[in-house]
Amino acid sequence: MKRPLQPSVPTAGPLFAVAAVTLIAATYGLARLGYGLFLPAFSTSFDLTPAVGGLLSSGASVIYCVSAGLGFAYAPRHPRLMTILAGTTAALGSAGIAAAPSTGFFAAAVLLAGMGAGFASPALVELVQRNTKPFSVAKRQSVVNSGTGFGVVAAGLLALLLGSSWRLAWGLIAVIAVAGMVGVLLGDVSRGRGNGAEGASGTEGAGGNGDAGRGQRGGSRQRGLGLGALKWPLAAAFTYGIGCAAVWVYGRTLLEDQGGMPVALSAGAWIALGVGGAAAVLTAPWLARHSIRLTWPVTVLATAAATAGMALAPGSTGISFATAALFGLAYTAATSVLIIWATATASSSAAGTSALFISLILGQAAGAALTGALIEASGFGLAFAISAAACGVSAAGVIARIRNQTTPEDDGLRSARSEATS
């Protein structure tokens, strides 16, 4: 009775997958996370102290949450519209950064560019569900999410090749955002399907419940979002966001100011970070097979180790590159775990993903401001140590909560694996 339902789910071709990765790369790795990479260059052109830079990063995070909130509300039914908003805001914001004549204009453009990522995640979570067979969704969600790493690699290459010509780099970022958006819209084979089709595909989340969830939770999707079950994931995501903000916002500044790295080498370290993030695509099968009680602590503690390691030896090229790569791998894998966690716990995968990513980014906003203040008051060492400790708290909280317990999300993942192999 379950198998006949599966052929009704359309399968998108390679164009959709490549375009989805490109859109995530443009909105996250370039338009949003590229800010930290280019912060030293921005600071020479505009009046940006470490504290001001951190506050602007925090502001971009808050604006991201606004767009993710809209995705929370509308992506389950209007994912194509959210995709258009993702590409448009990222492109216009990036173009604004490239053309910014003043600090005020620059700040506004940074905020606009950061909105694209908030629209992109829930939109693509929903579109991947609609365009992928249930037993393959977990893997494809992780593959698409790895686009962040590819974007960071691209940002590092742009910084390395274009040097001080950062305006040209951000003009190219705008073009990439438009290309990714158009590719996703053209590759989406589910367009034109009605609400009934949406409800059918809605239960087939990333690493989630497939056909098994259809009988158990299909009705609950129509009644509510089931976000009450996300209180622990929300807390874990927020605390993790505090911890990972230091490297994203101040990592390259640390390597140049404390480690004495030339611009080319620090850009190379950022490329290594992106390579690590792109390599997270290789963890997709492992993330889909194993319980969140294992995957979350492993990825979060790896982030903590990378953050601490980078601060301990910023002058060592080998250690800096290695810790940057580890950070990129761990962070991207951890965000994939959040997508899987949302799908296995919340009634709506797209809405649940939005909620967890909002919590993550709010944590990053708090972490960016806190880290900037700590750097000015006590230096990079203490600031990065506190960030690593925050990651440890996130992992420890989840371990403590799930010890000797069977969580609802673990039940959902076991059900999905059973369906995939039946």
Secondary structure, DSSP 8 states (H G I E B T S, - for coil): --GGGGGGS----HHHHHHHHHHHIIIIIIIITHHHHHHHHHHHHS---HHHHHHHHHHHHHHHHHHHHHHHHHTTT-HHHHHHHHHHHHHHHHHHHHH--SHHHHHHHHHHHHHHHHHHHHHHHHHHHHTS-GGGHHHHHHHHHTHHHHHHHHHHHHHHHHTT-HHHHHHHHHHHHHHHHHHHHHH-TTTT--HHHHHHHHT--TTS-HHHHHHHHHHHHHH---GGGGHHHHHHHHHHHHHHHHHHHHHHHHHHHTS---HHHHHHHHHHHHHHHHHGGGGHHHHHHS-HHHHHHHHHHHHHHHHHHHHH-TT-HHHHHHHHHHHHHHHHHHHHHHHHHHHHHSS-HHHHHHHHHHHHHHHHHHHHHHHHHHHHHH-HHHHHHHHHHHHHHHHHHHHHHHTT---HHHHHHHHHHHHHH-
